[in-house]
Amino acid sequence: MTIVQPGLLMERDVPITNFSGNVPSVTAKRVYAVRNGAQQNDWRQGVKNLQRVVTDAEQAGETLRGMGTAWSFSPCAVTDGFLVNVLALSRVLDVWSPQDLEDPSELGSVVLVQAGARVGAVNDYLMQKQRSLRTMGGRGGQTIGGAALTGSHGSQIDQRPIPDQIRGVHLIGRGGESLWIEAASRPLVTDGWAQKEGMKLVRDDDLLDAAVVSVGCFGLVHAVALETVDGFNLDFHRVRRPLSDELRALMRTLDFGAGYALPGGTGRPYHFEVVINPYATAAPDGVSLTVCWKKPFAVPPPPPGGGSLQPGAEVGDLLAALAGLAPGAVPTTLQLLLNQQYPPKTVDAPFAIVFPRNVPVGFKPLAAELSLPVAQADAALQVILAEIDASRAQHQFAYPGLVSFRYSQATRALIGMAQFGPTVTIEFPCMAGVSGTGDFFRRLFLRLDQANVDYRRHWGQINFLNPGRVASDYGAKLTTWKAKRASVLGASASLFRNAYTDAVGLTA
Ligand SMILES: Cc1cc2nc3c(=O)[nH]c(=O)nc-3n(C[C@H](O)[C@H](O)[C@H](O)COP(=O)(O)OP(=O)(O)OC[C@H]3O[C@@H](n4cnc5c(N)ncnc54)[C@H](O)[C@@H]3O)c2cc1C
């Protein structure tokens, strides 16, 4: 380990994989760990360190990747070039005065957060201020940078995904150039502030919409400006239900007035999520239904006896229990485990603490995830259940996981997966390391294509994307994304890429 300069450590020839270990290990020529200075206002040292890493990579003629928590299941974060770990750049930067913002009334409602901050930590900070993110994923352990750059989302049905909360991006680009990117239609910072911080201010709606889901290909993200809302609670209800025709109708219409009885209230909830045990679709309790209602902000007292406020086991915790089982035993045991791990729960707590923080313990998760128009949700479910059956019958493969339906509004990010308004995202959370899972996903994607289901794939999950597919998925938006990338990187376009981004046609 070498100390390059204050707050910048470097190690050579480090094997790199992702958190789950499903991505084949590659040896990064250098891995940098970047820190701020010790004082709160020393965040500029973190910027200098990122700039130094960029110029090192340029001088060495190497590619450069940022890495957050490496929660992505695709190889988007690994590289055989130079890698920079941004986890220590995790501060909320209290840098603005009213005169630094175009609209001074946004002070406090838009917060500047370093890209390595974990979503859960951002939530905690905001909760203290009685403010909140509008949306997050199912867990809060990933970095805000990594979550946004891959287009991650949750199931807050009337909200756009995580990247859509970003109003400005502080990017370190070619030659260590410090760029502040924001929308021309909604300027955030003043020219004076950008100038004072030595940032080149670029106001361009398309560039912002490209940079927020860049899969790390526009440069190193130092910080993002997040738009927040007044703090609120969620009245969280998780119950067991059958996969009835009425529920299936709701899943493909989001028509909450059609009479399906939701737990805890009536009308349109804030959060709606359906997790299906694919081996118990005829059972009275084969579905975990989670519904959350928005309520006024109130932090509850700590639970007695050291209990947890978390509303219950998430999908991954269920799979932790499955990890010790032979794949052939999965179908007969999945329902029992679902029953044990998904007891009905009700919790009323701030958004910030309703969802768990960390990865499930005791096993390595894996997932693929697709987004599609809500109207096609049931058509997709039919294909999925048929392929799970066919895989057992024809390939002796029991898909070792669940099928989760979550919802959002369309993203404005050019290549964000949630292209539909509204979008349903279907996730396949399962165990890593089970032979045959990749082939299963390939067969499933083919079946969905054959059934004319119009879907996009998560950049940070198992996806088997290729340039042709990405081009047809995003069309003119991809062309704009590439043009905006070229406008930022110019002749240095080969700097911020890796084998994955080349293979999917983003950077080759
Ligand atoms: C347990 C678990 C639960 C999950 N739940 C959800 C969910 O609910 N919804 C959902 O949509 N996804 C979910 N995912 C997927 C996950 O949110 C995404 O893959 C996300 O990218 C992970 O964030 P990260 O910090 O680990 O990023 P990484 O995997 O480290 O990186 C992601 C990408 O961003 C780039 N990058 C990261 N930081 C920077 C930076 N500062 N500058 C430049 N480039 C950078 C990397 O190069 C890479 O291309 C889950 C994954 C796990 C393991």
Ligand as a Chemical Component Dictionary entry (heavy atoms), coordinates in Angstrom:
data_LIG
# 
_chem_comp.id                   LIG 
_chem_comp.type                 NON-POLYMER 
_chem_comp.pdbx_formal_charge   0 
_chem_comp.three_letter_code    LIG 
# 
loop_
_chem_comp_atom.comp_id 
_chem_comp_atom.atom_id 
_chem_comp_atom.alt_atom_id 
_chem_comp_atom.type_symbol 
_chem_comp_atom.charge 
_chem_comp_atom.model_Cartn_x 
_chem_comp_atom.model_Cartn_y 
_chem_comp_atom.model_Cartn_z 
_chem_comp_atom.pdbx_ordinal 
LIG C1  C1  C 0 -28.864 -6.787 -1.406  1  
LIG C2  C2  C 0 -29.096 -5.990 -2.649  2  
LIG C3  C3  C 0 -30.292 -5.307 -2.781  3  
LIG C4  C4  C 0 -30.526 -4.550 -3.931  4  
LIG N1  N1  N 0 -31.721 -3.904 -4.048  5  
LIG C5  C5  C 0 -31.986 -3.192 -5.159  6  
LIG C6  C6  C 0 -33.232 -2.507 -5.297  7  
LIG O1  O1  O 0 -34.077 -2.532 -4.406  8  
LIG N2  N2  N 0 -33.459 -1.816 -6.455  9  
LIG C7  C7  C 0 -32.534 -1.763 -7.460  10 
LIG O2  O2  O 0 -32.801 -1.132 -8.480  11 
LIG N3  N3  N 0 -31.334 -2.381 -7.346  12 
LIG C8  C8  C 0 -31.049 -3.090 -6.227  13 
LIG N4  N4  N 0 -29.834 -3.716 -6.103  14 
LIG C9  C9  C 0 -28.814 -3.442 -7.112  15 
LIG C10 C10 C 0 -27.954 -2.232 -6.662  16 
LIG O3  O3  O 0 -28.733 -1.203 -6.131  17 
LIG C11 C11 C 0 -27.202 -1.608 -7.813  18 
LIG O4  O4  O 0 -26.495 -2.591 -8.467  19 
LIG C12 C12 C 0 -26.255 -0.451 -7.373  20 
LIG O5  O5  O 0 -25.456 -0.082 -8.455  21 
LIG C13 C13 C 0 -25.312 -0.812 -6.303  22 
LIG O6  O6  O 0 -24.679 0.359  -5.781  23 
LIG P1  P1  P 0 -23.137 0.270  -5.406  24 
LIG O7  O7  O 0 -22.781 1.395  -4.526  25 
LIG O8  O8  O 0 -22.840 -1.081 -4.908  26 
LIG O9  O9  O 0 -22.484 0.488  -6.833  27 
LIG P2  P2  P 0 -21.347 -0.394 -7.525  28 
LIG O10 O10 O 0 -21.893 -1.735 -7.811  29 
LIG O11 O11 O 0 -20.093 -0.313 -6.748  30 
LIG O12 O12 O 0 -21.165 0.426  -8.884  31 
LIG C14 C14 C 0 -22.223 0.540  -9.798  32 
LIG C15 C15 C 0 -21.746 1.314  -11.040 33 
LIG O13 O13 O 0 -21.485 2.663  -10.695 34 
LIG C16 C16 C 0 -20.119 2.994  -10.944 35 
LIG N5  N5  N 0 -19.717 3.865  -9.851  36 
LIG C17 C17 C 0 -19.980 3.711  -8.540  37 
LIG N6  N6  N 0 -19.580 4.800  -7.863  38 
LIG C18 C18 C 0 -19.037 5.647  -8.764  39 
LIG C19 C19 C 0 -18.467 6.955  -8.687  40 
LIG N7  N7  N 0 -18.396 7.626  -7.542  41 
LIG N8  N8  N 0 -18.023 7.533  -9.824  42 
LIG C20 C20 C 0 -18.129 6.890  -11.009 43 
LIG N9  N9  N 0 -18.663 5.667  -11.138 44 
LIG C21 C21 C 0 -19.112 5.052  -10.028 45 
LIG C22 C22 C 0 -19.385 1.680  -11.026 46 
LIG O14 O14 O 0 -18.240 1.765  -11.861 47 
LIG C23 C23 C 0 -20.455 0.791  -11.641 48 
LIG O15 O15 O 0 -20.484 0.984  -13.027 49 
LIG C24 C24 C 0 -29.546 -4.480 -4.970  50 
LIG C25 C25 C 0 -28.337 -5.168 -4.822  51 
LIG C26 C26 C 0 -28.113 -5.917 -3.670  52 
LIG C27 C27 C 0 -26.815 -6.641 -3.518  53 
# 
loop_
_chem_comp_bond.comp_id 
_chem_comp_bond.atom_id_1 
_chem_comp_bond.atom_id_2 
_chem_comp_bond.value_order 
_chem_comp_bond.pdbx_ordinal 
LIG C1  C2  SING 1  
LIG C2  C3  SING 2  
LIG C2  C26 DOUB 3  
LIG C3  C4  DOUB 4  
LIG C4  N1  SING 5  
LIG C4  C24 SING 6  
LIG N1  C5  DOUB 7  
LIG C5  C6  SING 8  
LIG C5  C8  SING 9  
LIG C6  O1  DOUB 10 
LIG C6  N2  SING 11 
LIG N2  C7  SING 12 
LIG C7  O2  DOUB 13 
LIG C7  N3  SING 14 
LIG N3  C8  DOUB 15 
LIG C8  N4  SING 16 
LIG N4  C9  SING 17 
LIG N4  C24 SING 18 
LIG C9  C10 SING 19 
LIG C10 O3  SING 20 
LIG C10 C11 SING 21 
LIG C11 O4  SING 22 
LIG C11 C12 SING 23 
LIG C12 O5  SING 24 
LIG C12 C13 SING 25 
LIG C13 O6  SING 26 
LIG O6  P1  SING 27 
LIG P1  O7  DOUB 28 
LIG P1  O8  SING 29 
LIG P1  O9  SING 30 
LIG O9  P2  SING 31 
LIG P2  O10 DOUB 32 
LIG P2  O11 SING 33 
LIG P2  O12 SING 34 
LIG O12 C14 SING 35 
LIG C14 C15 SING 36 
LIG C15 O13 SING 37 
LIG C15 C23 SING 38 
LIG O13 C16 SING 39 
LIG C16 N5  SING 40 
LIG C16 C22 SING 41 
LIG N5  C17 SING 42 
LIG N5  C21 SING 43 
LIG C17 N6  DOUB 44 
LIG N6  C18 SING 45 
LIG C18 C19 SING 46 
LIG C18 C21 DOUB 47 
LIG C19 N7  SING 48 
LIG C19 N8  DOUB 49 
LIG N8  C20 SING 50 
LIG C20 N9  DOUB 51 
LIG N9  C21 SING 52 
LIG C22 O14 SING 53 
LIG C22 C23 SING 54 
LIG C23 O15 SING 55 
LIG C24 C25 DOUB 56 
LIG C25 C26 SING 57 
LIG C26 C27 SING 58 
# 
